[in-house]
Amino acid sequence: MAHIFHEKDSNLEVLKDKTIAIIGYGNQGRAQALNLRDSGMEVIIGNREDKYKEIAIKDNFSTYTIKEATKLADIVFILIPDEIMKEIFDSSLKDILKPGCALVFASGYTIGFKLIEPPENVDVILLAPRMIGVGVRENYLNNQGFFSFISVEQDYTGKALNILLALANGIGTLKKGAIQVTFKQEAELDLFNEQGFGPAFGRVLLTAIYTLIDAGYPPEAVLVELYMSNEMSYTYKKMAEIGLIKQVDFHSQTSQYGAMSRGIRYRKIPIKPIMKKVLEDIQNGSFTEEWEKSLTKLKFKVIKFYATKQKINKLEQKVRKNLGLKLYDIYKEETPTEEEMNKLKEISNELKLFEKYYE
Protein backbone atom coordinates (compact mmCIF):
# COMPACT_ATOMS: atom_id res chain seq x y z
CA MET A 1 0.00 0.00 0.00
CA ALA A 2 1.15 3.51 -0.79
CA HIS A 3 2.00 5.94 2.02
CA ILE A 4 -0.64 8.68 2.05
CA PHE A 5 -0.14 11.92 3.98
CA HIS A 6 -2.73 14.34 5.40
CA GLU A 7 -2.72 17.65 7.31
CA LYS A 8 -1.94 15.97 10.64
CA ASP A 9 1.37 14.80 9.19
CA SER A 10 2.71 18.31 8.49
CA ASN A 11 3.87 21.40 10.36
CA LEU A 12 3.74 24.78 8.63
CA GLU A 13 6.22 26.17 11.17
CA VAL A 14 8.93 24.39 9.18
CA LEU A 15 8.54 27.12 6.55
CA LYS A 16 8.75 30.04 8.98
CA ASP A 17 11.19 32.74 7.79
CA LYS A 18 11.81 30.92 4.50
CA THR A 19 11.49 32.65 1.14
CA ILE A 20 9.72 30.63 -1.54
CA ALA A 21 10.39 31.43 -5.19
CA ILE A 22 7.90 30.33 -7.81
CA ILE A 23 9.73 30.06 -11.14
CA GLY A 24 7.10 30.39 -13.85
CA TYR A 25 3.79 32.18 -13.18
CA GLY A 26 1.63 30.12 -15.52
CA ASN A 27 -1.27 27.79 -14.81
CA GLN A 28 0.24 25.94 -11.84
CA GLY A 29 2.60 28.73 -10.82
CA ARG A 30 -0.12 31.28 -10.15
CA ALA A 31 -2.37 28.82 -8.31
CA GLN A 32 0.36 27.49 -6.04
CA ALA A 33 1.81 30.94 -5.37
CA LEU A 34 -1.57 32.32 -4.30
CA ASN A 35 -2.30 29.30 -2.13
CA LEU A 36 1.08 29.45 -0.39
CA ARG A 37 0.74 33.18 0.26
CA ASP A 38 -2.76 32.71 1.67
CA SER A 39 -1.30 30.03 3.94
CA GLY A 40 1.06 32.62 5.40
CA MET A 41 4.19 31.95 3.37
CA GLU A 42 6.60 34.54 1.94
CA VAL A 43 6.39 34.06 -1.83
CA ILE A 44 8.26 35.79 -4.66
CA ILE A 45 8.01 35.23 -8.40
CA GLY A 46 10.78 34.58 -10.91
CA ASN A 47 9.62 35.02 -14.49
CA ARG A 48 10.75 36.36 -17.82
CA GLU A 49 9.30 39.59 -19.23
CA ASP A 50 5.92 38.46 -20.55
CA LYS A 51 2.20 38.65 -19.80
CA TYR A 52 2.54 36.22 -16.90
CA LYS A 53 4.91 38.54 -15.10
CA GLU A 54 2.38 41.33 -15.58
CA ILE A 55 -0.27 39.14 -13.97
CA ALA A 56 2.06 38.41 -11.04
CA ILE A 57 2.57 42.14 -10.54
CA LYS A 58 -1.20 42.72 -10.60
CA ASP A 59 -1.51 39.96 -7.99
CA ASN A 60 0.80 42.07 -5.79
CA PHE A 61 3.77 39.70 -5.81
CA SER A 62 7.35 40.88 -5.78
CA THR A 63 8.71 39.82 -9.17
CA TYR A 64 12.28 39.22 -10.28
CA THR A 65 14.23 37.64 -13.07
CA ILE A 66 14.63 33.89 -12.73
CA LYS A 67 18.23 34.25 -11.57
CA GLU A 68 17.41 36.97 -9.05
CA ALA A 69 14.52 35.01 -7.52
CA THR A 70 16.66 31.86 -7.30
CA LYS A 71 19.43 33.71 -5.44
CA LEU A 72 16.94 35.06 -2.90
CA ALA A 73 15.05 31.84 -2.25
CA ASP A 74 15.33 29.09 0.34
CA ILE A 75 12.79 27.03 -1.60
CA VAL A 76 12.58 27.09 -5.40
CA PHE A 77 9.54 25.79 -7.27
CA ILE A 78 10.33 25.04 -10.92
CA LEU A 79 6.94 25.39 -12.59
CA ILE A 80 7.93 25.74 -16.22
CA PRO A 81 7.28 23.31 -19.10
CA ASP A 82 9.39 20.15 -19.22
CA GLU A 83 10.55 20.85 -22.76
CA ILE A 84 12.38 24.03 -21.75
CA MET A 85 13.24 23.11 -18.17
CA LYS A 86 16.71 21.68 -18.75
CA GLU A 87 17.88 24.72 -20.71
CA ILE A 88 16.60 27.18 -18.10
CA PHE A 89 17.81 25.06 -15.18
CA ASP A 90 21.33 24.78 -16.57
CA SER A 91 21.57 28.45 -17.57
CA SER A 92 19.71 30.24 -14.76
CA LEU A 93 19.40 28.03 -11.68
CA LYS A 94 21.91 25.22 -11.27
CA ASP A 95 24.96 27.26 -10.31
CA ILE A 96 23.24 29.85 -8.13
CA LEU A 97 21.00 27.74 -5.89
CA LYS A 98 21.69 28.32 -2.20
CA PRO A 99 23.39 25.35 -0.50
CA GLY A 100 20.74 23.56 1.55
CA CYS A 101 17.80 25.01 -0.33
CA ALA A 102 14.88 22.88 -1.51
CA LEU A 103 14.29 22.36 -5.20
CA VAL A 104 10.62 21.57 -5.91
CA PHE A 105 9.31 19.98 -9.09
CA ALA A 106 5.66 19.58 -10.13
CA SER A 107 6.51 16.81 -12.61
CA GLY A 108 8.81 13.83 -12.22
CA TYR A 109 9.83 13.78 -15.88
CA THR A 110 13.16 15.61 -15.96
CA ILE A 111 14.49 14.07 -12.74
CA GLY A 112 12.95 10.63 -13.21
CA PHE A 113 14.54 10.25 -16.65
CA LYS A 114 17.79 11.97 -15.58
CA LEU A 115 17.53 14.91 -17.96
CA ILE A 116 18.50 17.29 -15.16
CA GLU A 117 21.27 16.77 -12.61
CA PRO A 118 20.69 18.95 -9.52
CA PRO A 119 23.62 19.90 -7.30
CA GLU A 120 24.35 17.45 -4.47
CA ASN A 121 23.98 20.14 -1.78
CA VAL A 122 20.23 20.77 -2.17
CA ASP A 123 17.04 18.90 -1.34
CA VAL A 124 15.15 17.62 -4.40
CA ILE A 125 11.44 17.04 -3.88
CA LEU A 126 8.31 16.43 -5.92
CA LEU A 127 4.94 18.07 -5.32
CA ALA A 128 2.71 17.17 -8.25
CA PRO A 129 -0.99 18.08 -8.02
CA ARG A 130 -3.34 15.76 -9.90
CA MET A 131 -5.35 18.82 -10.84
CA ILE A 132 -5.04 21.68 -13.30
CA GLY A 133 -4.00 25.04 -11.87
CA VAL A 134 -7.46 26.58 -11.71
CA GLY A 135 -8.62 23.48 -9.82
CA VAL A 136 -5.72 23.78 -7.39
CA ARG A 137 -6.83 27.32 -6.59
CA GLU A 138 -10.57 26.62 -6.58
CA ASN A 139 -10.30 23.61 -4.28
CA TYR A 140 -8.06 25.57 -1.92
CA LEU A 141 -10.59 28.39 -1.70
CA ASN A 142 -13.44 25.90 -1.25
CA ASN A 143 -11.48 24.15 1.51
CA GLN A 144 -11.89 20.82 -0.29
CA GLY A 145 -8.32 19.90 -1.20
CA PHE A 146 -7.09 17.78 -4.11
CA PHE A 147 -4.85 14.77 -4.59
CA SER A 148 -1.13 15.08 -5.28
CA PHE A 149 1.85 12.80 -5.81
CA ILE A 150 4.88 13.59 -3.65
CA SER A 151 8.44 12.30 -3.39
CA VAL A 152 11.87 12.99 -1.91
CA GLU A 153 14.62 12.26 -4.42
CA GLN A 154 17.52 13.87 -2.53
CA ASP A 155 17.56 14.66 1.19
CA TYR A 156 20.66 16.81 1.68
CA THR A 157 19.42 18.63 4.80
CA GLY A 158 17.76 15.65 6.48
CA LYS A 159 14.59 17.74 6.59
CA ALA A 160 13.35 17.30 3.02
CA LEU A 161 10.22 15.31 3.91
CA ASN A 162 9.16 17.80 6.57
CA ILE A 163 9.63 20.68 4.12
CA LEU A 164 7.73 18.80 1.44
CA LEU A 165 4.77 18.05 3.72
CA ALA A 166 4.64 21.66 4.91
CA LEU A 167 4.57 22.87 1.29
CA ALA A 168 1.90 20.29 0.45
CA ASN A 169 -0.16 21.61 3.34
CA GLY A 170 0.46 25.17 2.18
CA ILE A 171 -0.93 24.59 -1.31
CA GLY A 172 -3.92 22.75 0.15
CA THR A 173 -3.45 19.20 -1.11
CA LEU A 174 -3.27 17.51 2.29
CA LYS A 175 -6.96 18.15 2.91
CA LYS A 176 -7.55 15.40 0.34
CA GLY A 177 -4.28 13.47 0.45
CA ALA A 178 -0.73 13.29 -0.93
CA ILE A 179 0.42 9.88 -2.21
CA GLN A 180 4.10 8.98 -2.01
CA VAL A 181 5.61 7.71 -5.25
CA THR A 182 9.01 8.08 -6.90
CA PHE A 183 9.80 10.80 -9.43
CA LYS A 184 9.98 8.17 -12.17
CA GLN A 185 6.68 6.58 -11.15
CA GLU A 186 4.93 9.96 -11.32
CA ALA A 187 6.33 10.58 -14.78
CA GLU A 188 5.46 7.08 -15.99
CA LEU A 189 1.90 7.31 -14.71
CA ASP A 190 1.41 10.69 -16.33
CA LEU A 191 2.88 9.60 -19.65
CA PHE A 192 0.86 6.39 -19.70
CA ASN A 193 -2.36 8.30 -19.07
CA GLU A 194 -1.49 10.47 -22.08
CA GLN A 195 -0.17 7.72 -24.36
CA GLY A 196 -1.94 4.56 -23.22
CA PHE A 197 -5.39 5.49 -21.98
CA GLY A 198 -6.09 8.76 -23.81
CA PRO A 199 -5.54 7.55 -27.39
CA ALA A 200 -7.47 4.31 -26.73
CA PHE A 201 -10.41 6.27 -25.37
CA GLY A 202 -10.21 8.68 -28.32
CA ARG A 203 -10.28 5.84 -30.84
CA VAL A 204 -13.35 4.31 -29.13
CA LEU A 205 -15.11 7.69 -29.16
CA LEU A 206 -14.36 8.33 -32.84
CA THR A 207 -15.48 4.81 -33.77
CA ALA A 208 -18.77 5.34 -31.93
CA ILE A 209 -19.30 8.70 -33.67
CA TYR A 210 -18.78 7.34 -37.17
CA THR A 211 -20.80 4.17 -36.47
CA LEU A 212 -23.83 6.29 -35.60
CA ILE A 213 -23.36 8.84 -38.40
CA ASP A 214 -22.90 6.06 -40.96
CA ALA A 215 -26.16 4.59 -39.68
CA GLY A 216 -27.95 7.83 -40.55
CA TYR A 217 -28.19 9.67 -37.23
CA PRO A 218 -27.84 13.50 -37.36
CA PRO A 219 -24.29 14.60 -36.45
CA GLU A 220 -25.69 17.18 -34.03
CA ALA A 221 -27.58 14.49 -32.13
CA VAL A 222 -24.60 12.11 -32.16
CA LEU A 223 -22.07 14.59 -30.76
CA VAL A 224 -24.49 15.87 -28.12
CA GLU A 225 -25.30 12.31 -27.06
CA LEU A 226 -21.68 11.19 -26.85
CA TYR A 227 -19.92 14.17 -25.30
CA MET A 228 -21.26 17.68 -25.92
CA SER A 229 -24.01 17.36 -23.31
CA ASN A 230 -21.42 17.04 -20.50
CA GLU A 231 -23.18 13.87 -19.31
CA MET A 232 -19.89 11.95 -19.53
CA SER A 233 -18.08 14.54 -17.41
CA TYR A 234 -20.80 14.09 -14.78
CA THR A 235 -20.30 10.33 -14.93
CA TYR A 236 -16.52 10.74 -14.51
CA LYS A 237 -17.10 12.99 -11.53
CA LYS A 238 -19.27 10.36 -9.89
CA MET A 239 -16.67 7.68 -10.62
CA ALA A 240 -14.17 9.74 -8.63
CA GLU A 241 -16.64 10.47 -5.82
CA ILE A 242 -18.18 7.05 -5.17
CA GLY A 243 -16.46 4.48 -7.41
CA LEU A 244 -16.31 3.06 -10.92
CA ILE A 245 -19.05 0.46 -10.40
CA LYS A 246 -21.14 2.14 -7.72
CA GLN A 247 -21.81 5.18 -9.93
CA VAL A 248 -23.98 3.03 -12.22
CA ASP A 249 -26.74 3.42 -9.64
CA PHE A 250 -27.20 6.97 -10.97
CA HIS A 251 -28.34 5.48 -14.29
CA SER A 252 -31.59 3.71 -15.15
CA GLN A 253 -31.82 -0.05 -14.83
CA THR A 254 -32.23 -0.23 -18.61
CA SER A 255 -28.91 1.61 -18.93
CA GLN A 256 -27.22 -0.58 -16.34
CA TYR A 257 -28.35 -3.87 -17.91
CA GLY A 258 -27.43 -2.75 -21.42
CA ALA A 259 -23.96 -1.59 -20.38
CA MET A 260 -23.17 -4.68 -18.35
CA SER A 261 -24.58 -7.30 -20.70
CA ARG A 262 -23.09 -5.77 -23.87
CA GLY A 263 -19.87 -4.79 -22.16
CA ILE A 264 -18.89 -8.47 -22.12
CA ARG A 265 -18.58 -8.36 -25.92
CA TYR A 266 -15.64 -5.97 -25.67
CA ARG A 267 -13.59 -8.00 -23.19
CA LYS A 268 -11.42 -9.73 -25.79
CA ILE A 269 -10.48 -6.63 -27.80
CA PRO A 270 -6.63 -6.73 -27.86
CA ILE A 271 -6.03 -3.41 -26.14
CA LYS A 272 -3.82 -4.64 -23.31
CA PRO A 273 -0.85 -5.77 -25.47
CA ILE A 274 -0.73 -2.32 -27.08
CA MET A 275 -0.94 -0.61 -23.69
CA LYS A 276 1.79 -2.86 -22.27
CA LYS A 277 4.10 -1.91 -25.15
CA VAL A 278 3.35 1.78 -24.62
CA LEU A 279 4.16 1.41 -20.92
CA GLU A 280 7.38 -0.50 -21.64
CA ASP A 281 8.57 2.26 -23.99
CA ILE A 282 7.89 4.79 -21.23
CA GLN A 283 9.58 2.77 -18.49
CA ASN A 284 12.74 1.88 -20.40
CA GLY A 285 13.27 5.46 -21.57
CA SER A 286 12.59 4.83 -25.27
CA PHE A 287 9.92 7.52 -25.41
CA THR A 288 12.09 10.05 -23.59
CA GLU A 289 15.03 9.33 -25.87
CA GLU A 290 12.78 9.78 -28.90
CA TRP A 291 11.15 12.99 -27.61
CA GLU A 292 14.45 14.64 -26.70
CA LYS A 293 15.74 14.44 -30.28
CA SER A 294 15.54 17.72 -32.21
CA LEU A 295 14.15 15.86 -35.22
CA THR A 296 11.20 14.69 -33.13
CA LYS A 297 10.04 18.26 -32.62
CA LEU A 298 9.66 18.55 -36.40
CA LYS A 299 7.99 15.17 -36.52
CA PHE A 300 5.53 16.38 -33.88
CA LYS A 301 4.70 19.46 -35.93
CA VAL A 302 3.87 17.33 -38.97
CA ILE A 303 1.86 14.78 -36.98
CA LYS A 304 -0.13 17.57 -35.35
CA PHE A 305 -0.76 19.15 -38.74
CA TYR A 306 -2.20 15.89 -40.05
CA ALA A 307 -4.21 15.41 -36.86
CA THR A 308 -5.96 18.73 -37.34
CA LYS A 309 -7.11 17.58 -40.78
CA GLN A 310 -9.25 14.78 -39.40
CA LYS A 311 -12.82 14.93 -40.62
CA ILE A 312 -14.06 15.04 -37.01
CA ASN A 313 -12.67 18.57 -36.73
CA LYS A 314 -14.69 19.90 -39.67
CA LEU A 315 -17.72 17.93 -38.52
CA GLU A 316 -17.49 19.31 -35.01
CA GLN A 317 -17.12 22.90 -36.21
CA LYS A 318 -20.25 22.50 -38.35
CA VAL A 319 -22.20 20.94 -35.47
CA ARG A 320 -21.13 23.68 -33.04
CA LYS A 321 -22.25 26.31 -35.53
CA ASN A 322 -25.63 24.61 -36.04
CA LEU A 323 -26.13 24.33 -32.27
CA GLY A 324 -25.24 27.99 -31.71
CA LEU A 325 -22.16 27.11 -29.65
CA LYS A 326 -18.99 29.16 -29.53
CA LEU A 327 -16.50 28.33 -32.27
CA TYR A 328 -12.85 27.87 -31.34
CA ASP A 329 -9.92 28.22 -33.71
CA ILE A 330 -7.88 25.47 -32.06
CA TYR A 331 -7.73 23.22 -35.10
CA LYS A 332 -5.68 25.49 -37.34
CA GLU A 333 -2.03 24.55 -37.48
CA GLU A 334 0.71 26.19 -39.53
CA THR A 335 1.60 24.08 -42.55
CA PRO A 336 5.11 22.57 -42.27
CA THR A 337 7.58 24.33 -44.55
CA GLU A 338 9.31 22.61 -47.47
CA GLU A 339 12.60 22.88 -45.62
CA GLU A 340 11.12 21.15 -42.58
CA MET A 341 9.66 18.41 -44.72
CA ASN A 342 13.04 17.82 -46.37
CA LYS A 343 14.61 17.36 -42.95
CA LEU A 344 12.04 14.70 -42.24
CA LYS A 345 12.81 12.45 -45.20
CA GLU A 346 14.22 9.76 -42.95
CA ILE A 347 10.82 9.33 -41.29
CA SER A 348 8.73 9.94 -44.39
CA ASN A 349 7.31 6.41 -44.48
CA GLU A 350 6.16 6.71 -40.90
CA LEU A 351 4.56 10.08 -41.62
CA LYS A 352 2.70 8.62 -44.58
CA LEU A 353 1.08 6.24 -42.13
CA PHE A 354 -0.04 9.20 -40.03
CA GLU A 355 -1.41 10.93 -43.11
CA LYS A 356 -3.36 7.79 -44.04
CA TYR A 357 -4.54 7.31 -40.47
CA TYR A 358 -5.98 10.80 -40.26
CA GLU A 359 -7.74 10.81 -43.64
C-alpha positions in Angstrom: 0.0 0.0 0.0 1.2 3.5 -0.8 2.0 5.9 2.0 -0.6 8.7 2.0 -0.1 11.9 4.0 -2.7 14.3 5.4 -2.7 17.6 7.3 -1.9 16.0 10.6 1.4 14.8 9.2 2.7 18.3 8.5 3.9 21.4 10.4 3.7 24.8 8.6 6.2 26.2 11.2 8.9 24.4 9.2 8.5 27.1 6.6 8.8 30.0 9.0 11.2 32.7 7.8 11.8 30.9 4.5 11.5 32.7 1.1 9.7 30.6 -1.5 10.4 31.4 -5.2 7.9 30.3 -7.8 9.7 30.1 -11.1 7.1 30.4 -13.8 3.8 32.2 -13.2 1.6 30.1 -15.5 -1.3 27.8 -14.8 0.2 25.9 -11.8 2.6 28.7 -10.8 -0.1 31.3 -10.2 -2.4 28.8 -8.3 0.4 27.5 -6.0 1.8 30.9 -5.4 -1.6 32.3 -4.3 -2.3 29.3 -2.1 1.1 29.4 -0.4 0.7 33.2 0.3 -2.8 32.7 1.7 -1.3 30.0 3.9 1.1 32.6 5.4 4.2 32.0 3.4 6.6 34.5 1.9 6.4 34.1 -1.8 8.3 35.8 -4.7 8.0 35.2 -8.4 10.8 34.6 -10.9 9.6 35.0 -14.5 10.7 36.4 -17.8 9.3 39.6 -19.2 5.9 38.5 -20.5 2.2 38.6 -19.8 2.5 36.2 -16.9 4.9 38.5 -15.1 2.4 41.3 -15.6 -0.3 39.1 -14.0 2.1 38.4 -11.0 2.6 42.1 -10.5 -1.2 42.7 -10.6 -1.5 40.0 -8.0 0.8 42.1 -5.8 3.8 39.7 -5.8 7.4 40.9 -5.8 8.7 39.8 -9.2 12.3 39.2 -10.3 14.2 37.6 -13.1 14.6 33.9 -12.7 18.2 34.3 -11.6 17.4 37.0 -9.0 14.5 35.0 -7.5 16.7 31.9 -7.3 19.4 33.7 -5.4 16.9 35.1 -2.9 15.0 31.8 -2.3 15.3 29.1 0.3 12.8 27.0 -1.6 12.6 27.1 -5.4 9.5 25.8 -7.3 10.3 25.0 -10.9 6.9 25.4 -12.6 7.9 25.7 -16.2 7.3 23.3 -19.1 9.4 20.2 -19.2 10.6 20.9 -22.8 12.4 24.0 -21.7 13.2 23.1 -18.2 16.7 21.7 -18.7 17.9 24.7 -20.7 16.6 27.2 -18.1 17.8 25.1 -15.2 21.3 24.8 -16.6 21.6 28.5 -17.6 19.7 30.2 -14.8 19.4 28.0 -11.7 21.9 25.2 -11.3 25.0 27.3 -10.3 23.2 29.9 -8.1 21.0 27.7 -5.9 21.7 28.3 -2.2 23.4 25.3 -0.5 20.7 23.6 1.5 17.8 25.0 -0.3 14.9 22.9 -1.5 14.3 22.4 -5.2 10.6 21.6 -5.9 9.3 20.0 -9.1 5.7 19.6 -10.1 6.5 16.8 -12.6 8.8 13.8 -12.2 9.8 13.8 -15.9 13.2 15.6 -16.0 14.5 14.1 -12.7 12.9 10.6 -13.2 14.5 10.2 -16.7 17.8 12.0 -15.6 17.5 14.9 -18.0 18.5 17.3 -15.2 21.3 16.8 -12.6 20.7 18.9 -9.5 23.6 19.9 -7.3 24.4 17.5 -4.5 24.0 20.1 -1.8 20.2 20.8 -2.2 17.0 18.9 -1.3 15.2 17.6 -4.4 11.4 17.0 -3.9 8.3 16.4 -5.9 4.9 18.1 -5.3 2.7 17.2 -8.3 -1.0 18.1 -8.0 -3.3 15.8 -9.9 -5.3 18.8 -10.8 -5.0 21.7 -13.3 -4.0 25.0 -11.9 -7.5 26.6 -11.7 -8.6 23.5 -9.8 -5.7 23.8 -7.4 -6.8 27.3 -6.6 -10.6 26.6 -6.6 -10.3 23.6 -4.3 -8.1 25.6 -1.9 -10.6 28.4 -1.7 -13.4 25.9 -1.3 -11.5 24.2 1.5 -11.9 20.8 -0.3 -8.3 19.9 -1.2 -7.1 17.8 -4.1 -4.8 14.8 -4.6 -1.1 15.1 -5.3 1.9 12.8 -5.8 4.9 13.6 -3.6 8.4 12.3 -3.4 11.9 13.0 -1.9 14.6 12.3 -4.4 17.5 13.9 -2.5 17.6 14.7 1.2 20.7 16.8 1.7 19.4 18.6 4.8 17.8 15.6 6.5 14.6 17.7 6.6 13.4 17.3 3.0 10.2 15.3 3.9 9.2 17.8 6.6 9.6 20.7 4.1 7.7 18.8 1.4 4.8 18.1 3.7 4.6 21.7 4.9 4.6 22.9 1.3 1.9 20.3 0.4 -0.2 21.6 3.3 0.5 25.2 2.2 -0.9 24.6 -1.3 -3.9 22.8 0.1 -3.5 19.2 -1.1 -3.3 17.5 2.3 -7.0 18.1 2.9 -7.5 15.4 0.3 -4.3 13.5 0.5 -0.7 13.3 -0.9 0.4 9.9 -2.2 4.1 9.0 -2.0 5.6 7.7 -5.3 9.0 8.1 -6.9 9.8 10.8 -9.4 10.0 8.2 -12.2 6.7 6.6 -11.2 4.9 10.0 -11.3 6.3 10.6 -14.8 5.5 7.1 -16.0 1.9 7.3 -14.7 1.4 10.7 -16.3 2.9 9.6 -19.7 0.9 6.4 -19.7 -2.4 8.3 -19.1 -1.5 10.5 -22.1 -0.2 7.7 -24.4 -1.9 4.6 -23.2 -5.4 5.5 -22.0 -6.1 8.8 -23.8 -5.5 7.5 -27.4 -7.5 4.3 -26.7 -10.4 6.3 -25.4 -10.2 8.7 -28.3 -10.3 5.8 -30.8 -13.4 4.3 -29.1 -15.1 7.7 -29.2 -14.4 8.3 -32.8 -15.5 4.8 -33.8 -18.8 5.3 -31.9 -19.3 8.7 -33.7 -18.8 7.3 -37.2 -20.8 4.2 -36.5 -23.8 6.3 -35.6 -23.4 8.8 -38.4 -22.9 6.1 -41.0 -26.2 4.6 -39.7 -28.0 7.8 -40.6 -28.2 9.7 -37.2 -27.8 13.5 -37.4 -24.3 14.6 -36.5 -25.7 17.2 -34.0 -27.6 14.5 -32.1 -24.6 12.1 -32.2 -22.1 14.6 -30.8 -24.5 15.9 -28.1 -25.3 12.3 -27.1 -21.7 11.2 -26.8 -19.9 14.2 -25.3 -21.3 17.7 -25.9 -24.0 17.4 -23.3 -21.4 17.0 -20.5 -23.2 13.9 -19.3 -19.9 12.0 -19.5 -18.1 14.5 -17.4 -20.8 14.1 -14.8 -20.3 10.3 -14.9 -16.5 10.7 -14.5 -17.1 13.0 -11.5 -19.3 10.4 -9.9 -16.7 7.7 -10.6 -14.2 9.7 -8.6 -16.6 10.5 -5.8 -18.2 7.1 -5.2 -16.5 4.5 -7.4 -16.3 3.1 -10.9 -19.0 0.5 -10.4 -21.1 2.1 -7.7 -21.8 5.2 -9.9 -24.0 3.0 -12.2 -26.7 3.4 -9.6 -27.2 7.0 -11.0 -28.3 5.5 -14.3 -31.6 3.7 -15.1 -31.8 0.0 -14.8 -32.2 -0.2 -18.6 -28.9 1.6 -18.9 -27.2 -0.6 -16.3 -28.4 -3.9 -17.9 -27.4 -2.8 -21.4 -24.0 -1.6 -20.4 -23.2 -4.7 -18.3 -24.6 -7.3 -20.7 -23.1 -5.8 -23.9 -19.9 -4.8 -22.2 -18.9 -8.5 -22.1 -18.6 -8.4 -25.9 -15.6 -6.0 -25.7 -13.6 -8.0 -23.2 -11.4 -9.7 -25.8 -10.5 -6.6 -27.8 -6.6 -6.7 -27.9 -6.0 -3.4 -26.1 -3.8 -4.6 -23.3 -0.8 -5.8 -25.5 -0.7 -2.3 -27.1 -0.9 -0.6 -23.7 1.8 -2.9 -22.3 4.1 -1.9 -25.2 3.3 1.8 -24.6 4.2 1.4 -20.9 7.4 -0.5 -21.6 8.6 2.3 -24.0 7.9 4.8 -21.2 9.6 2.8 -18.5 12.7 1.9 -20.4 13.3 5.5 -21.6 12.6 4.8 -25.3 9.9 7.5 -25.4 12.1 10.0 -23.6 15.0 9.3 -25.9 12.8 9.8 -28.9 11.2 13.0 -27.6 14.4 14.6 -26.7 15.7 14.4 -30.3 15.5 17.7 -32.2 14.1 15.9 -35.2 11.2 14.7 -33.1 10.0 18.3 -32.6 9.7 18.6 -36.4 8.0 15.2 -36.5 5.5 16.4 -33.9 4.7 19.5 -35.9 3.9 17.3 -39.0 1.9 14.8 -37.0 -0.1 17.6 -35.4 -0.8 19.1 -38.7 -2.2 15.9 -40.0 -4.2 15.4 -36.9 -6.0 18.7 -37.3 -7.1 17.6 -40.8 -9.2 14.8 -39.4 -12.8 14.9 -40.6 -14.1 15.0 -37.0 -12.7 18.6 -36.7 -14.7 19.9 -39.7 -17.7 17.9 -38.5 -17.5 19.3 -35.0 -17.1 22.9 -36.2 -20.2 22.5 -38.3 -22.2 20.9 -35.5 -21.1 23.7 -33.0 -22.2 26.3 -35.5 -25.6 24.6 -36.0 -26.1 24.3 -32.3 -25.2 28.0 -31.7 -22.2 27.1 -29.7 -19.0 29.2 -29.5 -16.5 28.3 -32.3 -12.9 27.9 -31.3 -9.9 28.2 -33.7 -7.9 25.5 -32.1 -7.7 23.2 -35.1 -5.7 25.5 -37.3 -2.0 24.5 -37.5 0.7 26.2 -39.5 1.6 24.1 -42.6 5.1 22.6 -42.3 7.6 24.3 -44.5 9.3 22.6 -47.5 12.6 22.9 -45.6 11.1 21.2 -42.6 9.7 18.4 -44.7 13.0 17.8 -46.4 14.6 17.4 -43.0 12.0 14.7 -42.2 12.8 12.5 -45.2 14.2 9.8 -43.0 10.8 9.3 -41.3 8.7 9.9 -44.4 7.3 6.4 -44.5 6.2 6.7 -40.9 4.6 10.1 -41.6 2.7 8.6 -44.6 1.1 6.2 -42.1 0.0 9.2 -40.0 -1.4 10.9 -43.1 -3.4 7.8 -44.0 -4.5 7.3 -40.5 -6.0 10.8 -40.3 -7.7 10.8 -43.6 
